[in-house]
Each structure stands twice: as C-alpha cells, then as structure tokens.
Amino acid sequence: MNILIAGVNKSYGDFVALDNINVSLPTGQLTALLGPSGGGKSTLLRIIAGLESADSGSVEIEGIDATKLPPQKRNVGFVFQHYAVFKHMTVAKNVAFGLEIRKRPKAEVKTKVAELLELVHLSQFAHRLPSQLSGGQRQRLALARALAVEPNVLLLDEPFGALDAKVRKELRDWLRRLHDEVHVTTVFVTHDQEEALEVADEIVVINEGRIEQVGTPDQLYDEPANDFVMGFLGEVTRLGPFRLRPHDIELSTTPGAPGVLSGVIERSLRVGFEVRLAVDVEGQGEPALVVLSRTHARALDLEVGTRVWLRPTAGATSVPVLEVASA
Ligand SMILES: Nc1ncnc2c1ncn2[C@@H]1O[C@H](COP(=O)(O)OP(=O)(O)OP(=O)(O)O)[C@@H](O)[C@H]1O
C-alpha cells in the first residue's frame, strides 16, 4: 500500500508545472518533497489532496483510485504554512471539531481530544484560545486537528515555514518523534534541505516540474544522481575536474603525489568550530572552498598566502564538473 502517482502532468496556460511525474510514496513513511521555489512541490501535494486536478495521469491512495475523488472523500489531513485554526474556539474545541461534525459520541470525542493534546504536548493549554498560543504551539494544534479524524495520509505544506529558525528546529524534531509514534503516511513539502535530511525517511527532489531523484537522505547525500541534487543537498565546491563537498577535500602543507592540486590560501574565515578557506588553485577559474576544524587549521599553521596541496579524501562523493548546465 502506498500513494501511487502515475504519469501526472499539470500546466497553467503554457507553463508546465508538473511534467510526467511517476512516484510511489510508501505507507507509514515520512516523505519530503524537496526542491527550489516554483519547482512544483505544492502543486503535486495539492493534486494528492484533491485540491487541484491533474491534466492527465492518476493518483492512487492506499489501493483506491483517488484521481476523481473530491478532497473530503480521500481521507487525507492537511496542514499549511499559515495555520488555519478557528480563532473563536478553544484549543480543545478546535481538535474536537472534525469529530463533532462526524457525530461521534461525546465520550469518544473527549477521550480522543485528550489523547491528541497529549500527543502534541498541548494538554495544559486545552482551554486557551489560539491567539494565546505561540506560533509553534499553533502549528502543533493544526497537526492535532488534522490527525483527529484519523486520516490515512497527512499532507503538510511547509508547515513550519512561517516560524523562526529555533522553533522550526524544535518542531521538526517533534514531528519526527510524533511520526515514530503514530506512523501515519506523511508527505511534507519543504525547500529546506536540512529539514528534509533530518526528518524524512525518503526524499523526492523536484525541480522545474520534474523529479530529479528519489531516495533516503543518505542515498541522496552520498550518491546524488546529478549536479543539481548534489548542489541542492549541501555546499559544493570545485577541485580540478570534480565537484565535491568542501569537507571532502584533504589539505596538506607539504607537496603531495602527482595529481594533487596545488594552490594558495586567498581567504580564511572562522565560523564557530570550523575554518573555511578559499584556495586559489592553479589552472582553475574559481577558488576551491575547503572546510576544516579549527584545531586542524591551527595545527597546520594556516594563513592567507600559505601554499597548500589539495585532493579529494578517500571515499569522497564527487560528480564531474559540467561546463554547460545540463538541460
Ligand atoms: N493557480 C496557478 N496559476 C498559475 N500558475 C501557477 C498556479 N499555481 C502554481 N503556479 C505556478 O506553478 C509553478 C509551481 O508552483 P508550486 O507552488 O507547485 O511550486 P513549489 O515548488 O511548491 O514552490 P514554493 O516552494 O515557492 O511554494 C510556479 O511557477 C507557480 O507560479
């Protein structure tokens, strides 16, 4: 069982927002749709939700063809960036709402609301109004509300996008733990690669309406399918014919074997426990960026003007430099 998206296309006028999307999102997992702004992530999520219809292709949810089903028949819960909670209802009432309109027995609603508030750590705020909560608490309330009706699938569109960095980080740890407890199939949209790498079981990288790669965070990070995925998932620099990560470059102050590239440190910047060096490498237009620990940099006595020798570390992930961007 899964969410099966087959041959989905979507255009707005002449603009192709999704171009033949085929992907299977496994049941019980937390999947991130990751990619740059305008790439089509939200459009795909809205098509899964039934808020938007595809021009062609099909969407199957847990074995049922949902292509033509309206949103309310798909048994999906949504949470968007800007929390949509009822402002005049208490936290508990907001969570109870979906159950009450389904005419569930009072006692059942009460038990369920208490359980959900416990799950999202809002039990002590049950009688507050949403305006008396912080942004992060309101997003947890929105999640509890979406979970109340026991959806087969939970769809989250940049759920923490409007919050500050620290709260976002807390909420993403919390979402991961919540998912480990409830295991509801969850698809969330993010343009933040760190968020996707930290939280998701599986990541679908979407760019310009197409899927660039699908894989676990480790697969994407260690075996990026192409230059785009590699660059999107973390910092990348150039060393001779390769693109690789700055911390995958080994630096020495003594001449190395043939093939090791030589250069001169042109800038050095300390950021927390790291030192970031820009090295002017002979025969290469752009400087190579090298990241090493402060202790290591100090031991080598590195400063601007020092000549160094660089090579990829053993087992470094690298892709060939493409002089012309691939289409
Ligand atoms: N209703 C619409 N009418 C016209 N164009 C649209 C419509 N909805 C989306 N688009 C366009 O389709 C493209 C994909 O949009 P979408 O919202 O799916 O991207 P996204 O990857 O989620 O980006 P973001 O992270 O910025 O939300 C964008 O270029 C957007 O302008």
The ligand as an SDF file (V2000), in Angstrom:
LIG
                    3D

 31 33  0  0  0  0  0  0  0  0999 V2000
   -3.0320   28.5920   -9.9160 N   0  0  0  0  0  0  0  0  0  0  0  0
   -1.9120   28.8080  -10.6210 C   0  0  0  0  0  0  0  0  0  0  0  0
   -1.9350   29.5180  -11.7600 N   0  0  0  0  0  0  0  0  0  0  0  0
   -0.8040   29.7420  -12.4760 C   0  0  0  0  0  0  0  0  0  0  0  0
    0.4190   29.2850  -12.1190 N   0  0  0  0  0  0  0  0  0  0  0  0
    0.5110   28.5870  -11.0100 C   0  0  0  0  0  0  0  0  0  0  0  0
   -0.6400   28.3050  -10.1900 C   0  0  0  0  0  0  0  0  0  0  0  0
   -0.2360   27.5680   -9.1210 N   0  0  0  0  0  0  0  0  0  0  0  0
    1.1060   27.4080   -9.2780 C   0  0  0  0  0  0  0  0  0  0  0  0
    1.5500   28.0040  -10.3950 N   0  0  0  0  0  0  0  0  0  0  0  0
    2.9440   28.0100  -10.8970 C   0  0  0  0  0  0  0  0  0  0  0  0
    3.4040   26.6740  -10.9500 O   0  0  0  0  0  0  0  0  0  0  0  0
    4.7690   26.6020  -10.5020 C   0  0  0  0  0  0  0  0  0  0  0  0
    4.8940   25.5860   -9.4050 C   0  0  0  0  0  0  0  0  0  0  0  0
    4.2810   26.0990   -8.2400 O   0  0  0  0  0  0  0  0  0  0  0  0
    4.3150   25.3290   -6.8520 P   0  0  0  0  0  0  0  0  0  0  0  0
    3.5940   26.1620   -5.8710 O   0  0  0  0  0  0  0  0  0  0  0  0
    3.9030   23.9440   -7.0600 O   0  0  0  0  0  0  0  0  0  0  0  0
    5.8630   25.3570   -6.5660 O   0  0  0  0  0  0  0  0  0  0  0  0
    6.6370   24.9780   -5.2340 P   0  0  0  0  0  0  0  0  0  0  0  0
    7.7440   24.0850   -5.6500 O   0  0  0  0  0  0  0  0  0  0  0  0
    5.7000   24.4800   -4.2180 O   0  0  0  0  0  0  0  0  0  0  0  0
    7.2260   26.3650   -4.8270 O   0  0  0  0  0  0  0  0  0  0  0  0
    7.1720   27.1540   -3.4180 P   0  0  0  0  0  0  0  0  0  0  0  0
    8.1710   26.4830   -2.5610 O   0  0  0  0  0  0  0  0  0  0  0  0
    7.5780   28.5500   -3.8340 O   0  0  0  0  0  0  0  0  0  0  0  0
    5.7570   27.0620   -2.9450 O   0  0  0  0  0  0  0  0  0  0  0  0
    5.1630   28.0060  -10.1100 C   0  0  0  0  0  0  0  0  0  0  0  0
    5.9280   28.5840  -11.1460 O   0  0  0  0  0  0  0  0  0  0  0  0
    3.8470   28.7330   -9.9280 C   0  0  0  0  0  0  0  0  0  0  0  0
    3.9730   30.0910  -10.2800 O   0  0  0  0  0  0  0  0  0  0  0  0
  1  2  1  0
  2  3  1  0
  2  7  2  0
  3  4  2  0
  4  5  1  0
  5  6  2  0
  6  7  1  0
  6 10  1  0
  7  8  1  0
  8  9  2  0
  9 10  1  0
 10 11  1  0
 11 12  1  0
 11 30  1  0
 12 13  1  0
 13 14  1  0
 13 28  1  0
 14 15  1  0
 15 16  1  0
 16 17  2  0
 16 18  1  0
 16 19  1  0
 19 20  1  0
 20 21  2  0
 20 22  1  0
 20 23  1  0
 23 24  1  0
 24 25  2  0
 24 26  1  0
 24 27  1  0
 28 29  1  0
 28 30  1  0
 30 31  1  0
M  END
$$$$
